Protein backbone atom coordinates (compact mmCIF):
# COMPACT_ATOMS: atom_id res chain seq x y z
CA UNK A 1 0.00 0.00 0.00
CA UNK A 2 2.53 2.62 1.08
CA UNK A 3 5.73 2.74 -0.88
CA UNK A 4 7.58 5.02 1.53
CA UNK A 5 8.59 4.39 5.12
CA UNK A 6 6.27 6.27 7.47
CA UNK A 7 8.80 8.67 8.99
CA UNK A 8 11.92 8.58 11.11
CA UNK A 9 10.15 8.25 14.46
CA UNK A 10 10.77 4.86 16.03
CA UNK A 11 7.91 4.69 18.53
CA UNK A 12 4.75 3.38 16.81
CA UNK A 13 2.59 5.03 19.51
CA UNK A 14 4.20 8.40 18.84
CA UNK A 15 1.52 11.02 18.13
CA UNK A 16 3.12 11.84 14.77
CA UNK A 17 3.09 8.15 13.75
CA UNK A 18 -0.56 7.89 14.77
CA UNK A 19 -1.41 11.04 12.82
CA UNK A 20 0.41 9.63 9.78
CA UNK A 21 -1.57 6.36 9.97
CA UNK A 22 -4.84 8.27 10.29
CA UNK A 23 -3.95 10.39 7.28
CA UNK A 24 -3.18 7.23 5.29
CA UNK A 25 -6.55 5.74 6.21
CA UNK A 26 -8.41 8.84 5.04
CA UNK A 27 -6.56 8.96 1.72
CA UNK A 28 -6.57 5.20 1.04
CA UNK A 29 -7.44 4.19 -2.46
CA UNK A 30 -10.65 2.44 -3.38
CA UNK A 31 -8.94 -0.97 -3.59
CA UNK A 32 -7.71 -0.78 0.00
CA UNK A 33 -11.06 0.49 1.23
CA UNK A 34 -12.83 -2.47 -0.37
CA UNK A 35 -10.45 -4.96 1.24
CA UNK A 36 -10.71 -3.20 4.60
CA UNK A 37 -14.49 -3.66 4.59
CA UNK A 38 -13.89 -7.40 4.16
CA UNK A 39 -11.22 -7.66 6.87
CA UNK A 40 -12.46 -5.31 9.58
CA UNK A 41 -14.35 -6.43 12.69
CA UNK A 42 -12.95 -9.99 12.40
CA UNK A 43 -15.02 -10.50 9.22
CA UNK A 44 -12.42 -12.78 7.66
CA UNK A 45 -11.81 -16.11 9.38
CA UNK A 46 -12.38 -14.43 12.76
CA UNK A 47 -8.95 -12.78 12.61
CA UNK A 48 -8.29 -9.24 13.82
CA UNK A 49 -6.63 -7.04 11.23
CA UNK A 50 -5.30 -3.57 11.82
CA UNK A 51 -5.14 -0.98 9.09
CA UNK A 52 -2.06 1.17 8.48
CA UNK A 53 -0.20 -0.68 11.24
CA UNK A 54 3.23 0.77 12.07
CA UNK A 55 6.31 -1.42 12.23
CA UNK A 56 8.95 1.30 11.98
CA UNK A 57 10.29 2.39 9.65
CA UNK A 58 7.27 1.14 7.68
CA UNK A 59 3.51 1.40 7.86
CA UNK A 60 1.75 -1.79 6.76
CA UNK A 61 -1.47 -1.77 4.77
CA UNK A 62 -3.24 -4.48 6.78
CA UNK A 63 -1.71 -6.56 9.54
CA UNK A 64 -2.97 -9.49 11.56
CA UNK A 65 -0.55 -9.28 14.48
CA UNK A 66 -1.57 -12.67 15.93
CA UNK A 67 -0.70 -14.43 12.66
CA UNK A 68 2.14 -12.09 11.70
CA UNK A 69 0.40 -11.73 8.35
CA UNK A 70 0.63 -8.57 6.27
CA UNK A 71 -1.62 -7.85 3.30
CA UNK A 72 -0.59 -5.13 0.89
CA UNK A 73 -2.78 -3.81 -1.93
CA UNK A 74 -0.36 -2.61 -4.59
CA UNK A 75 -1.08 0.33 -6.84
CA UNK A 76 0.71 1.39 -10.02
CA UNK A 77 3.87 2.61 -8.30
CA UNK A 78 4.62 -0.98 -7.24
CA UNK A 79 5.07 -1.89 -10.91
CA UNK A 80 7.99 0.50 -11.35
CA UNK A 81 11.58 -0.63 -10.88
CA UNK A 82 11.92 1.71 -7.90
CA UNK A 83 8.70 0.41 -6.36
CA UNK A 84 9.71 -3.22 -6.81
CA UNK A 85 13.13 -2.58 -5.27
CA UNK A 86 11.51 -0.87 -2.30
CA UNK A 87 8.94 -3.67 -1.88
CA UNK A 88 11.64 -6.35 -1.98
CA UNK A 89 13.66 -4.59 0.74
CA UNK A 90 10.54 -3.99 2.85
CA UNK A 91 9.28 -7.58 2.48
CA UNK A 92 12.70 -8.93 3.46
CA UNK A 93 12.70 -6.66 6.54
CA UNK A 94 9.30 -8.06 7.54
CA UNK A 95 10.21 -11.71 6.81
CA UNK A 96 13.29 -11.31 9.01
CA UNK A 97 10.85 -10.43 11.81
CA UNK A 98 8.65 -13.47 11.17
CA UNK A 99 5.95 -11.83 9.05
CA UNK A 100 4.44 -13.26 5.90
CA UNK A 101 3.57 -10.68 3.25
CA UNK A 102 0.73 -11.18 0.79
CA UNK A 103 0.81 -8.69 -2.07
CA UNK A 104 -2.31 -8.18 -4.17
CA UNK A 105 -2.46 -6.00 -7.26
CA UNK A 106 -5.10 -3.30 -6.88
CA UNK A 107 -6.59 -4.02 -10.30
CA UNK A 108 -7.24 -7.64 -9.17
CA UNK A 109 -9.54 -6.26 -6.47
CA UNK A 110 -11.69 -4.67 -9.16
CA UNK A 111 -11.30 -7.46 -11.72
CA UNK A 112 -12.16 -10.42 -9.45
CA UNK A 113 -12.94 -9.53 -5.85
CA UNK A 114 -14.20 -13.04 -5.05
CA UNK A 115 -10.88 -14.57 -6.14
CA UNK A 116 -8.96 -12.03 -4.06
CA UNK A 117 -11.04 -12.89 -1.02
CA UNK A 118 -10.48 -16.62 -1.56
CA UNK A 119 -6.74 -15.98 -1.78
CA UNK A 120 -6.79 -14.01 1.48
CA UNK A 121 -8.84 -16.72 3.21
CA UNK A 122 -6.51 -19.48 1.94
CA UNK A 123 -3.48 -17.51 3.10
CA UNK A 124 -5.02 -17.04 6.55
CA UNK A 125 -5.89 -20.75 6.77
CA UNK A 126 -2.36 -21.75 5.73
CA UNK A 127 -0.81 -19.32 8.21
CA UNK A 128 -2.98 -20.65 11.05
CA UNK A 129 -1.95 -24.20 10.14
CA UNK A 130 1.75 -23.26 10.02
CA UNK A 131 1.59 -21.64 13.43
CA UNK A 132 -0.42 -24.47 15.02
CA UNK A 133 1.60 -27.27 13.39
CA UNK A 134 5.16 -26.03 12.90
CA UNK A 135 7.52 -28.16 10.85
CA UNK A 136 9.75 -30.38 12.95
CA UNK A 137 13.39 -29.31 13.08
CA UNK A 138 15.68 -30.78 10.48
CA UNK A 139 17.61 -33.86 11.68
CA UNK A 140 21.16 -33.31 12.77
CA UNK A 141 23.82 -34.48 10.28
URCORLIN-V52177 format. One record per residue. RES is the residue in one letter. PHI is phi as a letter, one per 30 degrees, with the letter a starting at -180 (none if undefined). OMEGA is omega in degrees with one decimal (none if undefined). Layout:
# URCORLIN-V52177
[[RES,PHI,OMEGA] [RES,PHI,OMEGA]]
This chain:
# URCORLIN-V52177
[[X,none,178.0] [X,d,179.5] [X,c,178.8] [X,b,173.3] [X,e,-174.7] [X,d,169.9] [X,a,-168.0] [X,d,179.8] [X,e,-178.1] [X,c,-177.0] [X,d,-177.8] [X,d,177.9] [X,c,177.1] [X,d,-179.0] [X,e,178.9] [X,d,178.1] [X,d,178.5] [X,d,179.0] [X,d,178.4] [X,d,-179.9] [X,d,178.5] [X,d,179.3] [X,d,178.4] [X,d,179.6] [X,d,-177.2] [X,d,-179.4] [X,c,-177.7] [X,e,179.7] [X,d,-176.9] [X,e,-179.2] [X,d,-178.8] [X,d,179.0] [X,d,178.1] [X,d,-179.9] [X,d,179.7] [X,e,179.0] [X,d,-179.7] [X,d,-176.1] [X,c,-171.2] [X,d,177.6] [X,h,178.8] [X,h,-178.7] [X,d,-176.3] [X,c,178.4] [X,h,177.7] [X,i,-176.9] [X,c,178.7] [X,d,174.9] [X,c,174.4] [X,c,-178.2] [X,c,-179.8] [X,h,-175.7] [X,d,-177.2] [X,d,164.2] [X,b,-172.5] [X,e,13.1] [X,c,-175.2] [X,c,170.4] [X,b,-174.3] [X,c,179.8] [X,e,178.5] [X,b,-177.7] [X,b,168.9] [X,c,-174.7] [X,d,-177.6] [X,e,-179.5] [X,c,-173.1] [X,h,-179.7] [X,c,179.4] [X,c,174.5] [X,c,178.8] [X,c,175.1] [X,c,-171.9] [X,c,174.1] [X,c,-175.3] [X,e,-175.3] [X,d,178.5] [X,d,179.2] [X,d,179.7] [X,d,177.8] [X,d,178.6] [X,d,179.5] [X,d,179.5] [X,d,177.0] [X,d,178.9] [X,d,-179.4] [X,d,-179.9] [X,d,179.5] [X,d,-179.1] [X,d,179.6] [X,d,177.6] [X,d,176.8] [X,e,-178.6] [X,d,178.2] [X,d,178.5] [X,d,178.9] [X,c,174.7] [X,i,-179.1] [X,c,169.9] [X,c,-179.2] [X,c,174.1] [X,c,179.1] [X,c,-179.4] [X,b,177.3] [X,d,-178.4] [X,e,-178.7] [X,d,175.7] [X,d,178.5] [X,d,179.6] [X,d,-174.7] [X,d,-176.3] [X,a,-176.9] [X,e,-179.8] [X,d,178.7] [X,d,177.6] [X,d,-179.9] [X,d,176.4] [X,d,178.9] [X,d,178.6] [X,d,180.0] [X,d,178.7] [X,d,179.3] [X,d,177.2] [X,d,-179.7] [X,e,179.2] [X,d,-179.6] [X,d,177.0] [X,e,-179.4] [X,d,179.3] [X,d,-178.1] [X,d,-179.9] [X,d,-177.5] [X,b,-177.6] [X,d,177.5] [X,d,176.6] [X,d,179.2] [X,d,178.7] [X,d,179.0] [X,d,178.0] [X,d,-179.1] [X,d,none]]
